[in-house]
């Protein structure tokens, strides 16, 4: 293909309140609801990837840390990322 990405049609069912929020955001931004969904999905995937990178960076720092206090702080941060607050 000459640099043009093929579009895949995907059907998604949304709860009514979420669908209203998407339509409202689309109207406010003057774009289609489809564009809003694509943007939100891309942002969510990017955020998930950044979180994954941070997790592995912290795990690496934990493995290299010598200070007990620093190790404990990193362990708490990893636990928070894994299990929530």
Buried (B, 14 or more C-beta within 10 A) or exposed (E): EEEEEEEEEEEEEEEEEEBEEBBEBBEEEEEEBEEBBEBEEEEEEEEEEEEEEEBEEBEEBBEEBEEEEEBEBBEEBBEEBEEEE
